[in-house]
Amino acid sequence: MMKILIADDHPLFRQALTITLKAEFNDLDVLEADSIPKLQQILDEETSLDLLLLDLDIPGAQGFNNLICVRQKYPELGVIIVSGFEDKDNIHKAMGHGAAGFIPKSTPVPDMIIAIKNVLDGKLWTPDGEFGINQSHNVEVSNKINSLTPQQHKILMMFGDGLLNKQIAYELGISESTIKTHASTIFLKLGVKNRTQAVILLNEHLSLSHPFDNH
């Protein structure tokens, strides 16, 4: 049986979406959460969820923080953002933080079903179809960067600023050999071989996180 979790604080919306999904999919179990604590409880208890439909505006969500936490803690779970905010900036940020899809609440029901089926098939979906192969790559890049610890991320940013290992060691108050150990772990997590490739990946991530900046 397939399991889909709807996290939204509007009961009528959850009810309408549940009816729509059950009419479309056989053997479907729909779970509902109306708050972040309830969402967390279900995520902790259910080990076989197929998809999470997450409202950005659910009480306690704090913008994209909840999406980021879910993606880090449950990397195998597909997440579609279902939101009343449908400007490009929010769509780009959601996808950059690891969402597999973004469905504005104004989307016609047939298109919602298409979006959900696309994500269940392992594809990405946004209203304008902008997130294709290149965006899949960008989401993968962001997920790699987001897997770094705060200390590793700080060191990577210093690599980006062109600092040498001994300069970074001095700035952070740790030994140069510790920096080298961190560097090896960073390269491993990012799937790169050296500092140059790591910085290229970092710059890709930064340009995705700020798509409308002029750099």
MIRO-904250 format. One line per field, with one value per residue (C-alpha): residue number from 0; z, x negated, y. Coordinates in steps of 0.02 Angstrom, whole numbers, plus 32768, in hexadecimal, padded with zeros to 4 digits. Each point is the difference from the previous one (the first is absolute). Example, Ala and Ser with C-alpha at 12.3 -4.5 7.8 and 13.67 -1.06 7.14 Angstrom:
<rs>
pos: c(0/1)
z: c(8186/7FDF)
x: c(7D99/7FBB)
y: c(7F1F/80AC)
</rs>
This chain:
<rs>
pos: c(0/1/2/3/4/5/6/7/8/9/10/11/12/13/14/15/16/17/18/19/20/21/22/23/24/25/26/27/28/29/30/31/32/33/34/35/36/37/38/39/40/41/42/43/44/45/46/47/48/49/50/51/52/53/54/55/56/57/58/59/60/61/62/63/64/65/66/67/68/69/70/71/72/73/74/75/76/77/78/79/80/81/82/83/84/85/86/87/88/89/90/91/92/93/94/95/96/97/98/99/100/101/102/103/104/105/106/107/108/109/110/111/112/113/114/115/116/117/118/119/120/121/122/123/124/125/126/127/128/129/130/131/132/133/134/135/136/137/138/139/140/141/142/143/144/145/146/147/148/149/150/151/152/153/154/155/156/157/158/159/160/161/162/163/164/165/166/167/168/169/170/171/172/173/174/175/176/177/178/179/180/181/182/183/184/185/186/187/188/189/190/191/192/193/194/195/196/197/198/199/200/201/202/203/204/205/206/207/208/209/210/211/212/213/214)
z: c(8000/7FD1/808B/7FE4/808E/7FEF/8075/7FF8/8085/7F96/801F/7F66/7F90/804E/7FEB/7F49/7FD7/8059/7F9D/7F5D/8025/8035/7F61/7F99/8058/8036/80A8/8042/80B7/801D/80A4/803C/806B/802E/805A/8006/80A1/7FB1/7F60/8063/8062/7F60/7FAE/8099/8005/7F47/7FAC/7F58/7FC5/7F43/7FF7/806C/7FC5/806A/8013/8019/806E/807C/80B4/8043/7F55/8007/7F45/7FAE/80A2/800F/7F4C/801E/80A0/7FAD/7F6B/8074/8076/7F7E/7F5D/7FAD/8016/7F6C/8033/7F9A/803D/7FF2/801D/7FEC/7FDB/7F4B/7FCC/7FA8/8091/8076/7F7B/7FE1/80B9/8023/7F74/8034/80AF/7FBD/7FD8/7F72/7FCA/801E/7FEB/8015/8056/7F69/7F92/7FAC/804C/7F62/7FFF/80B9/7FDA/7F6F/8074/8086/7F82/7FB7/80AB/802C/7F5C/803A/7F9B/8036/7FE3/8005/7FB2/7F6D/7FE5/801B/806C/7F87/7FF3/802C/8099/8037/7FFF/8062/8084/8011/8015/8088/805B/8001/8044/8082/803D/8043/80B9/802F/801B/7F58/7FAA/804F/7FC2/7F51/7FFE/8031/7F71/7F92/8044/7FCC/80AF/801A/807C/807D/7FF3/801F/8093/804B/7FE4/8050/8089/7FD0/7FBA/7F47/8004/803E/7F6C/7F8B/8051/7FEC/7F4B/7FDA/804B/7FA0/7F5B/8028/8028/7F65/7F8E/7FC6/7FFB/8031/8043/7F53/7FD8/80AD/7FE5/7F55/8053/8089/7F7F/7FA4/80A4/8028/7F54/8015/80AE/7FBD/7F4D/7FE9/8039/7F7C/801B)
x: c(8000/7FC0/7FF8/800D/7FF6/8058/7FBB/8075/8061/809E/8076/806B/7F66/7FC0/80AC/8011/7F50/801B/80A0/7FA7/7F6B/806A/8067/7F60/7F95/8031/7FC5/7FD3/7FEE/8008/7FBD/801D/7FA0/8040/7F63/7F44/8006/8083/7F99/7F65/805F/803E/7F54/7FB3/8084/8018/7F6B/8052/8041/7FFA/8020/8016/806E/7FC4/8051/7F79/8077/802D/7FF4/7F50/7FAF/7F8C/7FF2/7F92/7FB2/807A/7FE3/7F44/8010/8070/7F8A/7F69/8054/8064/7F9B/805E/80AB/8041/8045/8077/8020/80B8/800E/8067/7F5D/7FD9/7F81/7F62/7F90/805B/8003/7F45/7FD8/806E/7FB1/7F53/8021/8029/80BB/802E/8092/805D/80BE/8056/80A9/804E/7FCC/8092/801F/7FCE/7F58/7FE8/8015/7F84/7F83/8013/7FEF/7F64/7FAD/8032/7FAB/7F60/8011/8005/809A/8020/808F/7F9A/7F9E/7F5F/7FAF/7FC0/7F5A/7F95/8069/7FF5/7F44/8012/806D/7F7E/7F77/8065/801F/7F45/7FD6/808A/7FB6/7F68/7FF3/7FFC/7F43/7FE5/806F/7F9B/7F5E/8048/8032/7F4D/7FC1/8071/7FAC/7F57/7FBA/7F72/800F/7F8D/8066/80A2/7FB0/7FCD/80AE/8059/7F80/7FDF/7F6A/7FD4/800A/80B4/8027/7FB7/806D/809A/7FD0/7FF7/80AD/8046/7FBC/8049/80AD/8001/7FBE/7F6C/7F44/7FB8/801C/8020/808D/804A/8003/8052/8089/8013/8015/8084/805D/7FF5/8040/8094/8027/8000/8042/802D/7F5A/7F95/7F64)
y: c(8000/80AC/8084/80BB/807D/80A9/8085/8096/805E/8019/7F6C/8021/8001/7F5D/7FB1/8035/7FC5/7F5A/7FDF/802D/7F8F/7F6B/8010/7FFC/7F7D/7F51/7FBD/80AB/802F/80BD/8043/80B2/807C/80AE/803C/7FE7/7F96/7F8D/7FF6/7FD2/7F7C/7FAB/8009/7FAD/7F77/7FDA/7FAE/7FDD/80A8/801A/80BA/809B/8090/8092/80AB/8085/8063/7F76/8042/7FF4/7FE4/809A/8017/7F7D/7FC0/7F6F/7FCA/8004/7F99/7F7E/7FEE/7FEA/7F85/7F9D/800F/7F70/8053/8064/80AA/806B/80B0/802F/80BA/809C/805B/7FDE/8084/7FC5/802E/7F87/7F78/8010/8000/7F69/7F9C/803C/7FBD/7F53/7FFF/7F8A/806C/80A1/8007/80AA/7FED/8055/7F6D/7FA4/7F53/7F9F/805A/7FDA/7F47/800C/8055/7F7B/7F72/8052/800A/7F4D/7FCE/8054/80A0/80B6/806D/80BB/8065/8040/7F5F/8060/7F7C/7F7E/7FA4/8098/8026/7F4A/8019/80A2/7FAE/7F76/8084/8058/7F5D/7FDC/80AE/7FF1/7F5A/805C/8029/80B9/7FF6/7FAA/8080/808D/7FB2/7FEB/80B8/802B/7F94/8069/809E/7FB9/7FE9/7F84/7F70/8057/80A1/7FA1/7FA5/80A7/804D/7F6B/7FE2/7F4B/7FA2/7FFA/7F41/800E/8070/7F7D/7F7A/806E/8022/7F44/7FE7/8095/7FBC/7F55/8046/806E/7F78/8069/7FE5/80A7/80AF/804D/7F87/801D/80BC/7FEA/7F99/8083/808B/7F99/7FED/80BB/8032/7F89/8043/80B3/7FEB/80B7/804A/8051/7F99)
</rs>
